[in-house]
Amino acid sequence: MDVLEAIDKRRTVRVFKEKATGEQIKKLLLAGVKAPSGGNKQSWEFILVEDRELIDKLAEYKYYMNREFKPAEGQTRDDVEKAARFQQKAFANANVIAVCSNSGMVADGWLAVENILLAATAEGLGSGIIALRGDARTKTEKLLDIPENKELVCVIKIGVTEEEPKPRKLRPEFSWLHKNKYSQS
Ligand SMILES: Cc1cc2nc3c(=O)[nH]c(=O)nc-3n(C[C@H](O)[C@H](O)[C@H](O)COP(=O)(O)O)c2cc1C
C-alpha cells in the first residue's frame, strides 16, 4: 500500500477484535521513529502498556475525563455519560501504547504517532488516538512513571478492526485554503 492510499484508508477505530502481534507492534514503532523531529532530538518514548490493571486505570481516567464534557448541541447529560463509557470500553482487545516526548516537544511525539497510525493501516490494522488532558493526563503520567522532564503526548490503541467506520466527513475541498493572507481566499 502506498502512502497516499494509507492516508486515505486510515480511520479511527474504537472497537477491536483482537490485538496486533508483537512483531507488528515492533514494525509500527520502527515506522514511528522515522518521523521528523525538532533538531533530530527524537525525543519520543513509547510505553507498551500490557498490564491489565494499568490499562483498566487508563480507561477509567478517560471515562472520568470525558464524563465531565459539556453536552454538545442536541446532546443530553445521559448521552455524554454513555459516550464516556464507550471511550472506557474502547480499550478492550487493543494494544495500548502511551507516547511521551520531552516537555515542550510534543510535536515530535505527534509526528511519530501519525507514522504509526499510517503504518498500522498499511499492515491492515486499526488504530485510534486517546487524548488525556488535565487531571487525567497528570494521573496517567504518575501511573506510568513518566519523568518530570517528559510529557504525555497521547495514548494510542492498535488492533484488528471489529467495526467498519462510517464514511469520513471532511470539510469541503479547499474551503480551508487561503491565498497570500488568511483574509483572502
Ligand atoms: C488530538 C486528537 C485527540 C483525539 N482524541 C480522541 C479520543 O480521546 N478518543 C477517540 O475516540 N478519538 C480521538 N481522536 C480521534 C478523532 O476523533 C478522529 O481522528 C476524528 O473524528 C476523525 O476521524 P478519522 O480519524 O476516522 O478520520 C483524537 C484525534 C486527535 C487528532
The ligand as an ORCA input file, in Angstrom:
! r2SCAN-3c Opt
* xyz 0 1
  C      -5.537     15.303     19.154
  C      -6.530     14.190     18.944
  C      -7.178     13.650     20.045
  C      -8.111     12.614     19.868
  N      -8.690     12.044     20.950
  C      -9.555     11.023     20.789
  C     -10.108     10.387     21.929
  O      -9.797     10.701     23.077
  N     -10.979      9.377     21.712
  C     -11.341      8.974     20.454
  O     -12.154      8.068     20.337
  N     -10.812      9.548     19.363
  C      -9.937     10.555     19.492
  N      -9.359     11.151     18.397
  C      -9.736     10.687     17.048
  C     -10.668     11.679     16.347
  O     -11.936     11.632     16.946
  C     -10.731     11.319     14.848
  O      -9.442     11.441     14.295
  C     -11.694     12.228     14.079
  O     -13.013     12.018     14.494
  C     -11.615     11.987     12.555
  O     -11.906     10.637     12.256
  P     -10.847      9.710     11.491
  O      -9.620      9.615     12.327
  O     -11.556      8.378     11.344
  O     -10.557     10.335     10.167
  C      -8.412     12.162     18.556
  C      -7.738     12.710     17.465
  C      -6.808     13.697     17.662
  C      -6.063     14.241     16.458
*
